[in-house]
Amino acid sequence: MKDMRTTQETVLQGPLGWGLLVVAGVVLLASLAFALIQLMVNGHTSFNTSSTLPWGQPIATYLYFALASSGLGLIASLPLVFGFKQYYPVAKRCIFLAFIVLISGMCVLALELGNVFRMLWAIPLNLQVQSAMFWMGVFYALDLLFLLWKFSKLQGGEWDSKTAKQVGIASFIGVLLASGNLALIFGMMSMRPFWFDALMPIYFYFTGVTSGVAALVFFTYLAHGFQRERMPPALQALLTGALPKLFAALIGGTLLFIAVRAITGLYSNNPEINLVWTDYLFASPLYIAAMLLGLLLPFVVMLSASLRNRVGVQVLVACLVFLGLFAERFYFVVGGQVVPLFKGTWQPNLISYSPSATEWSLTLIGVSLCFVLYLLGEKFLNLGDMPRYMAEAPVGARANTA
């Protein structure tokens, strides 16, 4: 069924949006210029990575963005594939965010490679079909294609048509394949015991949705000037009903996953796992602070029915979860490499690593590019669109749209 479009005004369509766009654009250009100069002059030596620890913060940034994109895609599948219609008010914004977040992550990954343009012909023409990284490129390319196709359907007002449903199902499968394959890149590495885990795809799916909901909550409130009264009633109902409860459950599940991994690692008789937890993760005050303030505190706050529906609390929790999960991705990527490969724990010290200025600039490029693309989307693509029957339903009837 094709539904006529409804126009949802947001504060980002006015002067505030232009101001934020200028700021984000300046940050993007400055960080991109710095990174390109460093890469052209110094190459990979501008990174603090090495042959013994080849993956640093840029890979962690890509992982964070890729999984957040997958999480947003899975959230969009709730109304478009599984019929949870109360999520329609955020479906279009979810799909757009999933697309631009993945594009931003891919840009960071491209800049991390030694030759940015070589991958355009080397990866597809070499056809290394036995490589999980080859399939990561294939599946994420399909994911981008299906996200774009699905967004075009919603942009044209096709919310419940047969074709839109089929594209939604294809996109859902694409998201599962892409993020699951990304998880297996780590989970199949038996030479890296900290990563080696057949259940890694489940961990990535769950934590990806958590970071996706955090992004959705923050950007939705940003679009409406952090004032819920500016939102259409259907969106207000979602943000005071199902979504904060889902967010709380996801944060709790993420904590449980991390706790289980930590307990298993601490009691493991494999020193290459045990020492990563005792001498690297739990020896880092930053990691402990990220878990306590970025995940545990938000979970405790969101358990309170009187607190989790407040605008300020939801925005604060979203920002804390952003930071907490970014730190988790960083320590996950680096933690899997701090034990020297093929040398094990008989070598006295773990490998030390801290990001360089160039690596930080790549992270800043990803974040600022995401903001630039999002602000442009809010200005020109009506991301708050939803089916007309839902936007125009009486307030008392909206509870029955699920």
C-alpha positions as CSV (number, residue, x, y, z in Angstrom):
1,M,0.0,0.0,0.0
2,K,1.3,3.4,-0.9
3,D,0.6,6.1,1.7
4,M,0.7,9.8,1.1
5,R,3.7,11.5,2.8
6,T,3.3,13.5,5.9
7,T,5.6,16.4,6.6
8,Q,7.2,16.5,10.1
9,E,8.9,19.8,10.9
10,T,12.1,19.6,13.0
11,V,14.2,22.4,14.5
12,L,17.2,21.2,12.4
13,Q,15.4,22.4,9.3
14,G,15.9,26.0,10.5
15,P,18.9,28.1,11.5
16,L,20.0,25.7,14.2
17,G,20.5,23.0,11.6
18,W,22.6,25.3,9.4
19,G,24.7,26.3,12.4
20,L,25.4,22.7,13.4
21,L,26.1,21.8,9.8
22,V,28.8,24.5,9.6
23,V,30.4,23.4,12.8
24,A,30.4,19.7,11.8
25,G,31.6,20.6,8.3
26,V,34.6,22.6,9.7
27,V,35.5,19.8,12.1
28,L,35.3,17.3,9.2
29,L,37.5,19.3,6.9
30,A,40.0,20.1,9.6
31,S,40.3,16.5,10.8
32,L,40.4,15.2,7.2
33,A,43.1,17.6,6.2
34,F,45.2,16.7,9.2
35,A,44.8,13.0,8.6
36,L,45.6,13.2,4.8
37,I,48.7,15.3,5.4
38,Q,49.9,12.8,8.0
39,L,49.2,9.8,5.8
40,M,50.8,11.3,2.7
41,V,53.9,12.5,4.6
42,N,54.4,9.7,7.1
43,G,52.1,6.9,5.9
44,H,51.2,4.2,8.5
45,T,54.1,5.3,10.7
46,S,51.7,8.1,11.8
47,F,49.7,5.3,13.6
48,N,50.9,3.8,16.8
49,T,50.2,0.3,15.5
50,S,52.9,-2.1,14.5
51,S,53.4,-5.6,13.0
52,T,52.8,-7.1,16.5
53,L,49.6,-5.0,17.1
54,P,48.3,-4.1,13.6
55,W,44.7,-3.1,14.6
56,G,44.2,0.0,16.6
57,Q,41.6,2.7,17.3
58,P,40.6,3.2,13.6
59,I,39.6,-0.5,13.4
60,A,37.7,-0.1,16.8
61,T,36.0,2.9,15.4
62,Y,35.0,1.0,12.2
63,L,33.7,-1.8,14.4
64,Y,31.6,0.6,16.5
65,F,30.1,2.3,13.5
66,A,29.4,-1.0,11.6
67,L,27.7,-2.6,14.5
68,A,25.7,0.5,15.4
69,S,24.5,0.5,11.7
70,S,23.5,-3.1,12.0
71,G,21.7,-2.4,15.2
72,L,19.7,0.5,13.6
73,G,18.9,-1.8,10.7
74,L,17.5,-4.4,13.0
75,I,15.4,-1.8,14.9
76,A,13.9,-0.7,11.5
77,S,13.0,-4.3,10.9
78,L,10.6,-4.3,13.9
79,P,7.8,-2.4,12.0
80,L,8.8,-3.1,8.4
81,V,9.3,-6.8,8.7
82,F,7.7,-8.0,12.0
83,G,4.8,-5.7,12.2
84,F,5.5,-3.8,15.4
85,K,3.8,-0.7,14.0
86,Q,4.4,1.5,17.1
87,Y,8.0,1.7,15.8
88,Y,6.9,3.3,12.5
89,P,7.6,6.9,13.7
90,V,11.4,6.0,13.9
91,A,11.6,3.6,11.0
92,K,12.7,6.1,8.3
93,R,15.2,7.8,10.6
94,C,16.6,4.4,11.6
95,I,17.2,3.4,8.0
96,F,18.9,6.7,7.1
97,L,21.0,6.6,10.3
98,A,22.0,3.0,9.5
99,F,23.1,4.0,6.0
100,I,25.2,7.1,7.0
101,V,26.7,5.5,10.0
102,L,27.9,2.6,7.9
103,I,29.2,5.0,5.2
104,S,31.1,6.9,8.0
105,G,32.6,3.7,9.3
106,M,33.7,2.6,5.8
107,C,35.4,6.0,5.3
108,V,37.4,5.5,8.5
109,L,38.3,1.9,7.4
110,A,39.4,3.2,3.9
111,L,41.7,5.8,5.5
112,E,43.2,3.1,7.8
113,L,44.3,1.0,4.8
114,G,47.7,1.6,3.3
115,N,46.3,2.4,-0.1
116,V,42.8,3.8,-0.1
117,F,42.1,3.2,-3.8
118,R,43.7,-0.2,-4.2
119,M,40.8,-1.9,-2.4
120,L,38.4,-0.7,-5.1
121,W,40.0,-3.2,-7.6
122,A,42.1,-5.6,-5.5
123,I,39.2,-6.9,-3.3
124,P,36.6,-7.6,-6.0
125,L,39.1,-8.9,-8.7
126,N,41.2,-11.1,-6.4
127,L,38.1,-13.0,-5.3
128,Q,39.5,-14.4,-2.1
129,V,36.4,-16.4,-1.4
130,Q,38.0,-18.3,1.5
131,S,38.6,-15.0,3.4
132,A,36.0,-13.8,5.9
133,M,37.1,-10.2,5.1
134,F,36.2,-10.7,1.4
135,W,32.7,-11.7,2.4
136,M,32.5,-8.8,4.9
137,G,33.0,-6.5,1.9
138,V,30.3,-8.3,-0.1
139,F,27.7,-8.4,2.7
140,Y,28.2,-4.8,3.8
141,A,27.9,-3.7,0.1
142,L,24.6,-5.6,-0.1
143,D,23.6,-4.1,3.2
144,L,24.2,-0.6,1.9
145,L,22.3,-1.4,-1.3
146,F,19.2,-2.8,0.5
147,L,19.2,0.1,3.0
148,L,19.2,2.6,0.2
149,W,16.5,0.7,-1.6
150,K,14.4,0.4,1.5
151,F,14.8,4.1,2.2
152,S,13.7,5.0,-1.3
153,K,10.5,3.0,-0.8
154,L,9.7,4.9,2.4
155,Q,10.6,8.2,0.7
156,G,8.0,7.3,-2.0
157,G,5.4,6.6,0.7
158,E,5.4,2.7,0.4
159,W,5.2,1.6,4.0
160,D,3.1,-1.6,3.7
161,S,3.4,-2.6,0.0
162,K,4.4,-6.1,-0.9
163,T,7.6,-4.9,-2.6
164,A,8.5,-2.8,0.5
165,K,8.0,-5.8,2.7
166,Q,10.2,-8.0,0.4
167,V,13.0,-5.3,0.4
168,G,12.7,-5.1,4.2
169,I,13.1,-8.8,4.6
170,A,16.1,-8.8,2.2
171,S,17.7,-5.9,4.2
172,F,17.1,-7.7,7.5
173,I,18.9,-10.8,6.2
174,G,21.7,-8.6,4.8
175,V,22.2,-7.0,8.2
176,L,22.4,-10.4,9.9
177,L,24.9,-11.7,7.3
178,A,27.1,-8.6,7.4
179,S,27.4,-8.2,11.2
180,G,27.5,-11.9,11.7
181,N,30.4,-12.3,9.3
182,L,32.1,-9.3,10.9
183,A,31.9,-11.1,14.2
184,L,33.3,-14.3,12.7
185,I,36.4,-12.4,11.5
186,F,37.2,-12.1,15.2
187,G,35.5,-15.3,16.5
188,M,37.3,-17.7,14.1
189,M,40.8,-16.5,15.1
190,S,42.0,-19.5,17.2
191,M,45.4,-17.9,17.4
192,R,43.8,-14.9,19.3
193,P,42.2,-16.7,22.3
194,F,40.6,-13.5,23.7
195,W,38.5,-13.3,20.5
196,F,38.0,-17.0,19.7
197,D,34.3,-17.6,20.4
198,A,31.6,-19.3,18.3
199,L,29.0,-17.1,20.0
200,M,30.6,-13.9,18.9
201,P,27.9,-13.1,16.3
202,I,25.2,-13.2,19.1
203,Y,27.3,-10.8,21.1
204,F,27.8,-8.5,18.2
205,Y,24.0,-8.5,17.3
206,F,23.0,-7.7,20.8
207,T,25.5,-5.0,21.5
208,G,25.0,-3.6,18.1
209,V,21.3,-3.1,18.7
210,T,22.2,-1.4,22.0
211,S,24.4,1.1,20.4
212,G,21.8,1.6,17.6
213,V,19.1,2.5,20.1
214,A,21.4,4.9,21.8
215,A,22.1,6.6,18.4
216,L,18.3,6.6,17.6
217,V,17.4,8.2,20.9
218,F,20.0,10.9,20.7
219,F,19.5,11.9,17.1
220,T,15.7,11.9,17.5
221,Y,15.8,14.3,20.4
222,L,18.4,16.4,18.6
223,A,16.1,16.7,15.6
224,H,13.4,18.2,17.9
225,G,15.6,20.5,20.0
226,F,15.6,18.0,22.9
227,Q,12.0,19.0,23.5
228,R,9.4,16.2,23.4
229,E,6.5,18.5,23.0
230,R,7.8,19.4,19.5
231,M,7.3,15.7,18.5
232,P,4.2,14.2,16.9
233,P,2.1,12.3,19.4
234,A,2.9,8.9,17.9
235,L,6.6,9.5,18.5
236,Q,6.0,10.9,22.0
237,A,4.1,7.7,22.8
238,L,7.0,5.5,21.6
239,L,9.5,7.5,23.6
240,T,7.5,7.2,26.8
241,G,6.4,3.6,26.2
242,A,8.1,0.8,24.3
243,L,11.4,2.3,23.3
244,P,12.8,3.2,26.8
245,K,11.9,-0.2,28.1
246,L,13.6,-1.9,25.2
247,F,16.6,0.4,25.8
248,A,16.8,-0.6,29.4
249,A,16.6,-4.4,28.5
250,L,19.3,-4.0,25.9
251,I,21.7,-2.3,28.3
252,G,21.1,-5.0,30.9
253,G,21.7,-7.7,28.3
254,T,24.9,-6.0,27.2
255,L,26.1,-5.9,30.8
256,L,25.3,-9.6,31.2
257,F,27.2,-10.5,28.0
258,I,30.3,-8.6,29.2
259,A,30.0,-10.0,32.7
260,V,29.8,-13.6,31.4
261,R,32.8,-13.0,29.1
262,A,34.7,-11.5,32.0
263,I,33.9,-14.3,34.5
264,T,34.8,-16.9,31.9
265,G,38.0,-15.2,31.1
266,L,39.0,-14.7,34.7
267,Y,38.5,-18.4,35.5
268,S,40.0,-19.6,32.3
269,N,43.1,-21.8,32.6
270,N,44.4,-20.3,29.3
271,P,46.7,-17.5,30.4
272,E,46.3,-15.7,27.0
273,I,42.7,-15.1,28.0
274,N,43.1,-14.7,31.8
275,L,45.9,-12.1,31.6
276,V,44.1,-9.9,29.1
277,W,41.3,-9.5,31.7
278,T,43.5,-9.2,34.8
279,D,46.5,-7.2,33.4
280,Y,44.9,-5.2,30.7
281,L,41.2,-4.7,30.9
282,F,40.7,-4.6,34.7
283,A,44.1,-2.9,35.2
284,S,42.8,0.0,33.2
285,P,40.8,2.7,35.2
286,L,39.4,3.9,31.9
287,Y,37.9,0.6,31.1
288,I,36.4,0.2,34.6
289,A,35.0,3.7,34.5
290,A,33.5,3.0,31.0
291,M,31.7,-0.1,32.3
292,L,30.5,1.5,35.5
293,L,29.5,4.9,34.1
294,G,28.7,4.0,30.5
295,L,26.7,0.8,31.1
296,L,26.0,0.0,34.8
297,L,24.8,3.5,35.8
298,P,22.5,3.9,32.7
299,F,21.0,0.4,33.4
300,V,20.3,1.3,37.0
301,V,18.8,4.6,36.0
302,M,16.6,3.1,33.3
303,L,15.2,0.5,35.7
304,S,13.3,3.4,37.4
305,A,9.9,4.0,35.7
306,S,9.8,7.5,37.0
307,L,13.3,8.3,35.5
308,R,13.5,6.5,32.2
309,N,10.7,8.5,30.5
310,R,12.3,11.9,31.2
311,V,13.9,13.6,28.3
312,G,17.1,14.6,30.0
313,V,17.6,11.1,31.4
314,Q,17.1,9.4,28.1
315,V,19.6,11.8,26.3
316,L,22.2,11.4,29.1
317,V,21.8,7.6,29.1
318,A,22.2,7.6,25.3
319,C,25.4,9.6,25.5
320,L,26.8,7.5,28.3
321,V,26.1,4.3,26.4
322,F,27.8,5.9,23.3
323,L,31.0,6.4,25.3
324,G,30.8,3.1,27.2
325,L,30.3,0.9,24.1
326,F,33.0,2.8,22.2
327,A,35.4,2.1,25.0
328,E,34.3,-1.5,25.0
329,R,35.0,-1.8,21.2
330,F,38.4,-0.2,21.7
331,Y,39.4,-2.6,24.5
332,F,37.9,-5.6,22.7
333,V,40.0,-4.9,19.5
334,V,43.2,-4.0,21.3
335,G,42.8,-6.6,24.0
336,G,42.8,-9.4,21.5
337,Q,46.3,-8.4,20.4
338,V,48.2,-7.4,23.5
339,V,49.5,-10.9,24.0
340,P,52.2,-11.3,21.4
341,L,51.2,-13.6,18.6
342,F,53.0,-17.0,18.5
343,K,55.0,-16.0,21.6
344,G,52.3,-16.2,24.3
345,T,52.6,-15.2,27.9
346,W,56.2,-16.4,28.3
347,Q,57.2,-13.0,27.0
348,P,57.3,-10.8,30.1
349,N,55.1,-7.8,29.2
350,L,51.9,-7.3,27.2
351,I,52.1,-5.1,24.2
352,S,51.4,-1.5,25.0
353,Y,49.3,0.8,22.7
354,S,47.8,4.2,22.8
355,P,46.2,6.0,19.8
356,S,48.2,8.6,18.0
357,A,46.9,12.0,16.9
358,T,46.3,10.7,13.4
359,E,44.3,7.8,14.7
360,W,42.2,10.2,16.8
361,S,41.6,12.3,13.7
362,L,40.2,9.3,11.9
363,T,37.7,8.8,14.7
364,L,36.8,12.5,14.5
365,I,36.3,12.2,10.7
366,G,33.9,9.4,11.2
367,V,31.9,11.2,13.9
368,S,31.8,14.6,12.1
369,L,30.9,13.0,8.7
370,C,28.0,11.2,10.4
371,F,26.8,14.5,11.8
372,V,27.1,16.3,8.4
373,L,25.2,13.6,6.6
374,Y,22.5,13.4,9.3
375,L,21.9,17.2,9.3
376,L,21.6,17.2,5.6
377,G,19.1,14.3,5.8
378,E,17.0,16.1,8.4
379,K,16.9,19.2,6.2
380,F,16.0,17.6,2.9
381,L,14.6,14.1,3.4
382,N,11.8,14.4,6.0
383,L,13.2,11.7,8.3
384,G,10.3,12.1,10.7
385,D,7.9,10.8,8.1
386,M,5.4,8.0,9.1
387,P,2.2,6.5,7.6
388,R,-0.5,9.1,7.4
389,Y,-3.0,6.9,9.2
390,M,-0.7,6.8,12.2
391,A,0.3,10.5,12.1
392,E,-3.4,11.5,11.9
393,A,-4.8,8.9,14.3
394,P,-6.6,10.3,17.4
395,V,-4.4,10.3,20.5
396,G,-6.4,7.6,22.3
397,A,-6.2,5.3,19.2
398,R,-2.5,5.2,18.9
399,A,-2.1,2.6,21.6
400,N,-4.0,0.2,19.3
401,T,-1.7,0.6,16.3
402,A,0.7,-2.1,17.5
